[in-house]
Amino acid sequence: MSPHDASSPFAGWLGADPEVARLVEEEMARQSSTLQLIASENFTSPAVLAASGSVLTNKYAEGYPGRRYYGGNRVIDEVEELARERAKALFGAEHANVQPHAGANANLAVYQALVEPGDTILAMRLDHGGHLTHGSPASITSKIWRFVAYGVTAASDDPERPGEVIDFDQVADLAKREQPRLIVAGSTAYARTIEPGPFREIADEVGALFMFDAAHPAGLIAGGAHPSPVGVADVVTLTTHKTLRGPRGGAILCRADLAKKVDGAVFPGLQGGPLEHVVAAKAVAFREASQPEFGAYTAAVVANAKALASALADEGFRLVSGGTDNHMLLVDLRPFDAELTGKEAQEVLDRSGITLNRNTIPDDPRSPFVTSGLRLGTAAETTAGMGPDEMRGIAGLIGRTLRARGDEAALAEVRREVAALCGAFPPYPTLTGAATPTGAAPTTG
Ligand code: DSN
């Protein structure tokens, strides 16, 4: 009997591996019964789940469509070509590489394609919102290239001139002084629009290349809720699983004249065989993001973030930079409670069924492991169908949890209210179990 026969005890999840199946079912239950407010997460569609759980995972396909090292890639070539064409059309790019396994790989590949080891890259400080691959001492990037970091301006109480925004004077001064080969825009913890134009001007003044790391706003860009860096930056990297709502992975968009260098840096420069089941799921996500409903979804993500920000301010929290323009909020906990750390807040909110992450705020006096801040995002619960009313309710639940953090009965009551709220907005109403993604209708925003 083949292990894949329908009559085999190995057919289907539950028969094949009850331990793993149970864990997948438990995670499905967790995602459906608690609030998912991590700014880099989303609920991908059942169609994306089905593509990423398909037989395409079986195929080796080193190389690119029409230039593979192994046989049997007729279908895979069509899959990858479809993903590339859809990515190009969605973002208006001249070239797309859809093979990076993650955003970090996409960034590493671009550095490798465009910057000689030891050359200088100007990117955002990690503690002001940059990413590990923007030159953190803990990342391989800082061992290969020389990073110089810019940050955000000082905090300000003046509503006319909000602080904690990218300090373009500093970017320009550092660029002139350090003469970087590459300037990187993009962030993992910055709630404001990142305008690509000023970076382009500074890059041109000093003869640098310009990379926009759009890992976070990729979906907002596709849906028209954030200015597009495509055609402004020389290269744009992105992740497909955050606001873009696709499978976990990365992609690179670039000018046609950089295509060969970028492709060679991804394979064979950095990666081996591409994950073609994920590439197929990326193609599904690019198509979904090209539909008019996706534009409405991204507008709703931003409206929800603004509603959540305003309600959190009413609860006594301080919003870094005074608010948000995108899917993300960065909260300074200190005005709410000077003793409360991001670590403790994250842990107690987890017990109430509210999932988010602690985060450093600009010039945080606490360590990155402890922090004085929280980062929240609205991409996932907007997919589940929540709106501004639910966001205001969530702010109240967060305030109650953090005020009552020693009171187990109060936390249990919040947990019940969270479960009731999530029950009214199931992320996968058509999926009955982790075993059966195929054939279910996709969720819409
Ligand atoms: N871990 C991602 C995030 O949460 O923003 C960045 O890599």
Residues whose N, C-alpha, C, O or C-beta is under 5 A from the ligand:
A	BS01	DSN	S40 T188
